[in-house]
Amino acid sequence: MRQTWRVAAACGLAAAFVVALGGAAYATGALRGVTAAFDDVFGGPPAQTEIVEKIGRPIGASASADGITVTADSIIGDKFNYVIVYNVEKDDGTPFDVEPLENGYLPLFFEGAVAAAYESQGGGGSGYFFDAVPGDNAIQYVSQYMANMAEGDTIIGKTLHVDFGKLVMHSGEGDPETVSNGPWKMKFVVNYEDTSKSIDVNKSCVVSNMKASIDQVTLSPIAINVSYTVEGTPNIKQQGSGRMSDHNDSEYDRFTRLPLVLNMKDGSHVELVQLNMSEGLSQEGDLSRCRKSVMFDQFLNLDDVRSVTVGGIEIPCS
């Protein structure tokens, strides 16, 4: 059995999230708590506070290297998906000398950033930096990850192993500049309440002119996860190491091109094609077991959802 998992939207998190740079302030070098941490990440109605307080959790694990301390502030998630806010703090108390881009994000990244559980069978994700309070000695890093777990398993209760390499600044011109060599390593147990709803479906649909069956839909306040089976396997060709070839990329697209729409009780519809997503595929004989995860840019009140349309098939959520 061959398994592939990838991030489908290259721009990912930066395109999906609108970061509110105002709001509750940090005390210098201090963590704000779960609700304040996610106020900067998820927009939406006041009901988000109730959701955060129910399923969000503080973490507090940290690592120090080369004059910078990285602390895992808070985590929120469901069975397969999670978002972590990290506080990145200069130990000498001075501010970071980094100008934000036009979209409000900082031109920073961790080389080789990994935050995953050994039990997962791969996954996809992305992250970005922003500065909640310009002028203090801390900036924030948001990591979003979608884990591919074995059938019936969940990321909850697993130990995440976090490994960040160099902290690098790159404005898009010239060579990247090393801000700190790091590395930062830590681990902690995923511990939050799962409020997701799973619906066993067993309905037929068509994916890229191939017969398929929708197996299960899992909906949570932060994401939707769809498991489905396609009758056929991708025609993958040998390629060198590194970036996936255009041919192979196109082949995987044929099997993961599954439109998703949320149908709300107020009559509105939300197409999820533009949000951050990951797609997975494993081959079993002449079948392809597929999974698609999409994380939202705002908290979703499950009581507001009437149904989900998957590949043109409407699935009631009640």
N, C-alpha and C positions, 0 to 999 in steps of 0.2 A: 504494500500500500504506500503510495507516494502522497505526501501532504504538502500543500503550499498555502502560505498565509501572507497577505500583503496589505499595505495601506493603499486604498484605491484612489483617494484624493490627495494628490501630491502637496497641495497648499494646505490641506487638512485644517488643523486647529485654528491657524491664524485667519483663515477665511470664515470659519464657522462662528467664532466667538467675537462678541463686541464687548471689550473690556471697559468697565466703568472705572475710570481712574480717580474719581472722587470717592466720597463715602467715609466710613470710619477710619480713623488714623491709627498708625502704628505709634507706640512708644518706641523710642530708639532701642533697637536690639531685642524688642519683645514681640511675642506672637499675639495675634489678635483674637484667636479662638475660631471655632468652626464657622459660625454664621458670618462673621466679618470677612473671613478668608474667602468664602465663596460668593459673597456679595460682589466681589470684583471679577468673578469668573462667569457667573450665570446672571443674566438679566431676567426680567419677568415680573409677574404680579406679586403682591405681598405674601401670597400663600407659599412662596419659596422658603420663607423663614421657617414655617412649620415643617416643610420637607427636610430642610437642612438639619434642623434640630432632631428629627426622627432618624435619619439615615446617615448623617455625617458624623465623623468621629475625629477627635484630636489624635495626634501621633506622638510627636516630641522626640523621635529618634534623630540623632545628629552625627555629623562627622566634621572634623577640622583638618585643614591642610593648607600650607602655603599662605597663611594669613587670612583665610576665609573659612567660615563655618556655614555648612549647609544643614538646615533642619527641616525634616519632613513635618510640616505644620499640621495639615488636615487632609482627610481622605473622605471621599463619598463615592458610592458605586452601587452595583447590583451583582447578579450572579457571575457576569462575564466581564463587565466594564468598570473602570474606575478612573477617577480624577484625583490627582494629588497636588496640593499647593505646597511648594517649598519656600522657605525663607533663606536667602543667600546674603550673609552678613559679613562685612569687613571687620576683622577683629580689632583694628586700630581706631575704629569709630569714625573714620573719614567716609564721605560719600563716594559712590561709584561715579567716575567721570565718563559717563556714556549718555549721549544724546538720543532720545527716542526717534523712531522713524515717523513718517507722516501718519501711519495707522495707530500710533501709540505704543507699539512694541519696541523693545530694545534689540539692537543688532548683535545679540549674543547667542551663543549656543554651547552646549557641552559636547565635547568630542566623545563618541562612543557611549552615549547615555543609555543605560539599561535599568529597568525597574520591572522585574518579572519573577514569577514563581517557577521553581524547578518542575512542578507538576503540570504546568501548561504545555500544550503541544504547539507552541509558537504563538504569534500574535502580531498586532500592528498598533502603531500609535504615533504621537507627535507631541510637540511641546513648544512653549514660547516663554519669553521673559517680559515682564513689565515692572514699572516702578510705582507702587501704590502711594508712596509719600516721597516725592523728589526732595533731595537734600539730606535725607537721613542716611544711615550707613547700611541700609538693607534694600535689596531688590527681591522680586518674587519670580519663581519659575513654576509654571503650570505644566504638568505632565498628564496626558490623556492616553489610556492604553486599553485595548480590546483583546482579551485573552481567549485563545482557542482551547477550551477544556474538553476532556473526554466526556462522552455521553453520560449524563446524570451527575457530573461533577460540577463544582463551582469554585470560583477564586476565593470565596469567603472562607476564612480559617487557614488559608495557606500563608506561608512566609514569603514576603517579597524581598528579593535581594537587589539592592540598589547599587549601581556602580557608575559614577560620573567621572569622565576623563577631564582633560583640560577645559578651562573656561576660556572661550575664544570670542573676540569681537571682530565682526566683519560687516562693514557698511555697504559692501557690494563693489567696492573699488580697491584694487591692489590686493596684497596678501593678507590673510587673517592675522590679527594681532593677539598674542597670548596675554590674557588678563591674569590668570593664575594657573599653575601647573597641576594643582590637585595632587592625586585623585581623591575622591570622596566615596567612601563605601559605608553602607549601613544595611540593616535588615530589620523588619518588623512584621508582625502578623496583621493580615487584613481582617478588620473587625468592625463591621457595621451591619445594620439591620437591612435585610433584603425585602423590599416592598414590591418586587416585580410580580407580574401576573403571567403565567404560562398557559398557552392555549394549544392543545393537541388538535391538529387540523385534518390531515389526511385527505386533502383535496388536490385534484389535478390542475395543472396549469401548463403554459408553454414558455420556455426560456430559449430565445434565439432560434425559434422553429424546431426545438427539441421537446419531446414529452418530458414532463417533470411532475413531481408531487411535492406539495408543501407539507412538511412534517410537523413543525412546531413554530409558534410565534411567541416570543417573550417580550413583554413591554414593561418598562420601568419609568420612573420620573426622569431618568437621564438618557435612556437609550432604548432602541428596539433591536432585537436579535431574531433572525429568521433562519431556520434550518430547513433545507429542502434537498431533494434527490433528483438528479438529471439522468435520463437514460442516454448514456454516451460518455465518452472520455475525450479530453482535449488531445489534439495531435501535436505533442510537444517534440521539438527537434533539439538535437545536441547544440549547446552553446558554450562559449568560453565563460570563465568566471567573471563575476562582477554584475553589471546591470543586465536585467532580463532583456532578451532580444525582442524586437518589435513583433516578430511572428508569434513567439510564445506569449507575449503580453496580450496580443489580439486573441489568441486561443483561450486564455483564461477569462478574458472579457466576455466571450460568448457564453460562458457558463455562469458568470456572476452578474450578468446584465438583467437584474430583477428590479423593476420599479416598485417603490414603496410609497404609500400615501396614508396619512392619518386622516380619518373622517371624524370631525368633531360634532358634538351634539348640537352646537349652535348653527350647523349647516356649512361651516367652513371646511376647507381641505388643505392639508399641509403636505406638499411634495418634499420628500427627503433626499432628493438627488444631489443637492448642493451642499449638504452637511458633511462633516467628517465621518468617514466610514472605513471599515476594513472588511476584507472578503477572504474566505478560506475555502479550500477544496482538497478533498482526499479521494483517491480512486479505489474502488472495490469492484474488481472484475470489470464488467461493462457499465458500471454505474459510477456516478460522481456525487459524493456526499458534499454538499455545499453549505456554507454558513455566511450570512451577511449581517454585520453589526453597524448601526448608525447611531452616533451620539448627538444629542440635541444641543442647541445653543441657548436654550432656556429650559427651566424645569417644567415638566409636563405633569399636570394633574390628571391622573388616570380616570377620575370620575368624569372628566370632560370629553373622553374619547368614546365615540359610538362604535366605530369599527376600524379595521385596518385593511387596506387593499394591497394585496401582494401579487404582483404579476397579473393584474387585472381581476383577481378573485377577491371579493369582499368577505372579510372574516369578522363576525360580530365579536365585540369585546365584553359583552355583558354575560 
